[in-house]
């Protein structure tokens, strides 16, 4: 069964790079992308148009979203009812501000990964994250 990942990313170029990295990696996973907090929460709560969505095994989210902060989204995910509140959340961001990293971990993030500064670093980071959570870690669901 494919490993389902919810990517919350408001930069379409980064979504395309993540899709490319997953495709090229050969990992058995499905990447579902949403562009911000309202859409991500609709996906996680199986609201229209995501009523048939499977619960993701992993959420990968950008910290610097346009309308909401990464902390807003992280807090909302952790308050969801049922098993979805325990889904691992990886912050995948270009920010390395210590205050952001600290806030993410305090808010319940499982990991903070830097996107890197070029295509190779970006693709290596996203594939490593997915490989770890899909092949190495034991998940709560």
C-alpha positions as a printed NumPy array, in Angstrom:
array([[  0.   ,   0.   ,   0.   ],
       [  1.423,   3.43 ,  -0.873],
       [  2.602,   5.736,   1.888],
       [  0.381,   8.834,   1.811],
       [  2.004,  12.209,   2.429],
       [  0.288,  15.543,   2.807],
       [  2.545,  18.367,   1.658],
       [  1.439,  21.822,   2.792],
       [  3.342,  24.255,   0.611],
       [  2.26 ,  27.579,  -0.886],
       [  5.11 ,  27.78 ,  -3.403],
       [  4.074,  25.895,  -6.574],
       [  7.73 ,  25.501,  -7.618],
       [  8.519,  23.705,  -4.357],
       [  5.483,  21.447,  -4.826],
       [  6.742,  20.575,  -8.315],
       [ 10.244,  19.874,  -6.959],
       [  8.824,  17.628,  -4.24 ],
       [  6.728,  15.717,  -6.791],
       [  9.792,  15.332,  -9.012],
       [ 11.914,  14.098,  -6.104],
       [  9.304,  11.533,  -5.084],
       [  8.871,  10.325,  -8.65 ],
       [ 12.61 ,  10.006,  -9.256],
       [ 13.219,   8.288,  -5.907],
       [ 11.054,   5.299,  -6.74 ],
       [  9.492,   5.425,  -3.266],
       [  6.08 ,   3.795,  -2.973],
       [  4.219,   6.883,  -1.862],
       [  1.506,   9.296,  -2.903],
       [  2.109,  12.994,  -2.439],
       [ -1.009,  15.094,  -1.869],
       [ -0.353,  18.827,  -1.934],
       [ -2.337,  21.657,  -0.405],
       [ -1.397,  25.308,  -0.553],
       [ -2.216,  26.494,   2.949],
       [ -3.907,  25.934,   6.268],
       [ -7.596,  25.978,   5.226],
       [ -7.014,  23.449,   2.453],
       [ -4.774,  21.261,   4.64 ],
       [ -7.35 ,  21.185,   7.428],
       [-10.108,  20.317,   4.928],
       [ -7.925,  17.435,   3.712],
       [ -7.218,  16.192,   7.235],
       [-10.873,  16.477,   8.294],
       [-12.069,  14.885,   5.039],
       [-14.155,  17.882,   4.054],
       [-15.078,  18.729,   0.474],
       [-13.338,  18.243,  -1.906],
       [-11.297,  15.748,   0.144],
       [-14.115,  13.565,   1.481],
       [-12.498,  10.448,  -0.014],
       [ -8.937,  11.27 ,   1.057],
       [ -6.991,   8.704,   3.034],
       [ -5.42 ,   9.792,   6.282],
       [ -1.832,  10.735,   5.557],
       [  0.95 ,   8.804,   7.246],
       [  3.066,  11.964,   7.259],
       [  2.512,  15.717,   7.013],
       [  5.344,  17.763,   5.522],
       [  4.709,  21.467,   5.909],
       [  6.364,  24.746,   5.114],
       [  6.695,  27.066,   8.106],
       [  6.252,  30.316,   6.187],
       [  2.765,  30.072,   4.729],
       [  1.084,  33.105,   3.192],
       [ -2.025,  33.576,   5.329],
       [ -1.243,  31.552,   8.446],
       [  1.891,  30.728,  10.345],
       [  3.315,  27.261,  10.493],
       [  2.596,  27.328,  14.212],
       [ -1.1  ,  28.011,  13.525],
       [ -1.267,  24.957,  11.29 ],
       [  0.745,  22.77 ,  13.639],
       [ -1.475,  23.702,  16.599],
       [ -4.608,  22.989,  14.563],
       [ -3.3  ,  19.559,  13.497],
       [ -2.415,  18.61 ,  17.06 ],
       [ -5.953,  19.544,  18.218],
       [ -7.729,  17.346,  15.671],
       [ -9.741,  14.461,  17.081],
       [ -8.672,  10.862,  16.727],
       [ -5.605,   9.33 ,  15.145],
       [ -4.874,  12.173,  12.747],
       [ -3.615,  14.284,  15.654],
       [ -0.72 ,  11.855,  16.11 ],
       [  0.449,  11.883,  12.489],
       [  4.125,  12.848,  12.325],
       [  4.607,  16.442,  11.202],
       [  7.87 ,  17.453,   9.571],
       [  8.552,  21.134,   9.064],
       [ 10.354,  21.56 ,   5.74 ],
       [ 11.457,  25.179,   5.581],
       [ 14.127,  27.504,   4.297],
       [ 14.09 ,  29.308,   7.657],
       [ 16.718,  28.486,  10.226],
       [ 15.596,  31.056,  12.785],
       [ 16.144,  29.482,  16.214],
       [ 12.86 ,  30.958,  17.488],
       [ 10.931,  29.269,  14.651],
       [ 12.628,  25.916,  15.22 ],
       [ 11.982,  26.125,  18.958],
       [  8.313,  27.075,  18.447],
       [  7.825,  24.167,  16.061],
       [  9.173,  21.595,  18.499],
       [  7.221,  23.071,  21.41 ],
       [  4.115,  22.974,  19.184],
       [  4.53 ,  19.27 ,  18.511],
       [  6.575,  19.034,  15.318],
       [  8.466,  15.761,  15.01 ],
       [ 11.286,  17.216,  12.975],
       [ 12.606,  20.411,  11.351],
       [ 14.432,  20.007,   8.035],
       [ 16.044,  22.776,   6.011],
       [ 15.026,  22.816,   2.337],
       [ 18.578,  23.499,   1.236],
       [ 19.82 ,  26.086,  -1.18 ],
       [ 19.773,  24.19 ,  -4.46 ],
       [ 17.872,  21.474,  -6.325],
       [ 20.144,  18.658,  -5.184],
       [ 19.911,  19.579,  -1.5  ],
       [ 16.13 ,  20.035,  -1.744],
       [ 15.506,  16.688,  -3.434],
       [ 17.921,  14.841,  -1.155],
       [ 16.272,  16.317,   1.94 ],
       [ 12.696,  15.523,   0.911],
       [ 13.555,  11.979,  -0.175],
       [ 15.499,  11.344,   3.052],
       [ 12.57 ,  12.555,   5.155],
       [ 10.089,  10.38 ,   3.29 ],
       [ 12.382,   7.361,   3.329],
       [ 12.918,   7.685,   7.083],
       [  9.222,   7.998,   7.941],
       [  8.039,   5.368,   5.433],
       [ 10.788,   2.751,   5.831],
       [ 12.606,   3.24 ,   9.151],
       [ 10.249,   4.772,  11.725],
       [  7.381,   2.903,  13.345],
       [  4.285,   5.064,  13.047],
       [  1.428,   5.312,  15.539],
       [ -1.345,   4.62 ,  13.029]])
